[in-house]
Amino acid sequence: MAGPDTIDDAEALALHALVWTLEDQGRAERLLAMTGLTPADLRARAGDRAVLAAVLGFLAAHEPDLIACADTLDVRPEALARALTLLEIR
């Protein structure tokens, strides 16, 4: 996948990235600490573009996580970066 072309594609990719992020407790705790989100925020607003952009921004800030997430999702890291760009401009 070269990257998402639509907002819907970007949101779907970001949701997959969120699930991947939350699968590891340490990584999930870092996400919450760095974004200021709470578990309740994630449950209530998981589909919110701002939350999804925050998740992708969190991954982009730590290249090893970005690459590992991309590998797991079978996309290039650039696809995650493209999704972030799409979510931030809308």
HUURUR-V203159 format. One record per residue. N is the residue number from 1. RES is the residue in three letters. PSI is psi as a letter, one per 20 degrees, with the letter a starting at -180 (none if undefined). OMEGA is omega in degrees with one decimal (none if undefined). NEAR is the number of other C-alpha atoms within 12 Angstrom. Layout:
n:N res:RES psi:PSI omega:OMEGA near:NEAR
n:N res:RES psi:PSI omega:OMEGA near:NEAR
This chain:
n:1 res:MET psi:p omega:-178.9 near:19
n:2 res:ALA psi:h omega:-179.1 near:17
n:3 res:GLY psi:q omega:179.8 near:28
n:4 res:PRO psi:q omega:179.6 near:26
n:5 res:ASP psi:i omega:-178.0 near:20
n:6 res:THR psi:r omega:176.1 near:19
n:7 res:ILE psi:g omega:179.9 near:25
n:8 res:ASP psi:g omega:177.6 near:20
n:9 res:ASP psi:g omega:179.5 near:23
n:10 res:ALA psi:g omega:178.6 near:35
n:11 res:GLU psi:g omega:180.0 near:36
n:12 res:ALA psi:g omega:179.0 near:30
n:13 res:LEU psi:g omega:179.2 near:41
n:14 res:ALA psi:h omega:176.4 near:45
n:15 res:LEU psi:g omega:176.3 near:33
n:16 res:HIS psi:g omega:178.3 near:27
n:17 res:ALA psi:h omega:176.9 near:45
n:18 res:LEU psi:g omega:178.4 near:38
n:19 res:VAL psi:g omega:179.1 near:26
n:20 res:TRP psi:g omega:-178.6 near:27
n:21 res:THR psi:g omega:-175.7 near:34
n:22 res:LEU psi:i omega:179.8 near:25
n:23 res:GLU psi:h omega:-179.9 near:16
n:24 res:ASP psi:p omega:-174.3 near:16
n:25 res:GLN psi:g omega:-179.7 near:13
n:26 res:GLY psi:g omega:178.7 near:13
n:27 res:ARG psi:g omega:178.4 near:26
n:28 res:ALA psi:g omega:178.7 near:27
n:29 res:GLU psi:h omega:176.8 near:19
n:30 res:ARG psi:g omega:178.2 near:22
n:31 res:LEU psi:g omega:-178.7 near:35
n:32 res:LEU psi:g omega:-178.6 near:24
n:33 res:ALA psi:g omega:-175.3 near:16
n:34 res:MET psi:h omega:-177.0 near:18
n:35 res:THR psi:i omega:-176.2 near:24
n:36 res:GLY psi:j omega:177.3 near:18
n:37 res:LEU psi:q omega:174.1 near:24
n:38 res:THR psi:r omega:174.7 near:19
n:39 res:PRO psi:h omega:178.7 near:18
n:40 res:ALA psi:h omega:176.4 near:11
n:41 res:ASP psi:g omega:-178.2 near:18
n:42 res:LEU psi:g omega:179.7 near:27
n:43 res:ARG psi:g omega:-174.6 near:15
n:44 res:ALA psi:h omega:-170.1 near:12
n:45 res:ARG psi:k omega:-175.7 near:20
n:46 res:ALA psi:h omega:-179.7 near:27
n:47 res:GLY psi:j omega:-179.6 near:26
n:48 res:ASP psi:p omega:-177.0 near:25
n:49 res:ARG psi:h omega:-179.7 near:30
n:50 res:ALA psi:g omega:178.2 near:26
n:51 res:VAL psi:g omega:179.5 near:32
n:52 res:LEU psi:h omega:176.7 near:39
n:53 res:ALA psi:h omega:178.5 near:36
n:54 res:ALA psi:h omega:178.1 near:38
n:55 res:VAL psi:g omega:179.7 near:48
n:56 res:LEU psi:h omega:175.9 near:45
n:57 res:GLY psi:h omega:175.9 near:31
n:58 res:PHE psi:g omega:179.3 near:34
n:59 res:LEU psi:g omega:-179.3 near:36
n:60 res:ALA psi:h omega:-178.4 near:29
n:61 res:ALA psi:i omega:-178.7 near:20
n:62 res:HIS psi:n omega:-171.5 near:20
n:63 res:GLU psi:g omega:178.6 near:18
n:64 res:PRO psi:h omega:177.2 near:15
n:65 res:ASP psi:g omega:179.1 near:31
n:66 res:LEU psi:g omega:-179.0 near:33
n:67 res:ILE psi:g omega:180.0 near:25
n:68 res:ALA psi:g omega:178.3 near:22
n:69 res:CYS psi:g omega:179.4 near:37
n:70 res:ALA psi:g omega:178.7 near:32
n:71 res:ASP psi:g omega:-179.0 near:19
n:72 res:THR psi:h omega:-178.6 near:19
n:73 res:LEU psi:i omega:179.2 near:26
n:74 res:ASP psi:l omega:174.8 near:20
n:75 res:VAL psi:r omega:175.0 near:25
n:76 res:ARG psi:q omega:176.4 near:22
n:77 res:PRO psi:h omega:179.1 near:31
n:78 res:GLU psi:h omega:177.7 near:26
n:79 res:ALA psi:h omega:177.3 near:33
n:80 res:LEU psi:h omega:177.8 near:47
n:81 res:ALA psi:g omega:178.0 near:34
n:82 res:ARG psi:g omega:177.7 near:30
n:83 res:ALA psi:g omega:178.1 near:42
n:84 res:LEU psi:g omega:179.7 near:40
n:85 res:THR psi:g omega:179.9 near:28
n:86 res:LEU psi:g omega:-178.3 near:28
n:87 res:LEU psi:h omega:-178.7 near:33
n:88 res:GLU psi:h omega:-176.1 near:22
n:89 res:ILE psi:i omega:-178.8 near:14
n:90 res:ARG psi:none omega:none near:16
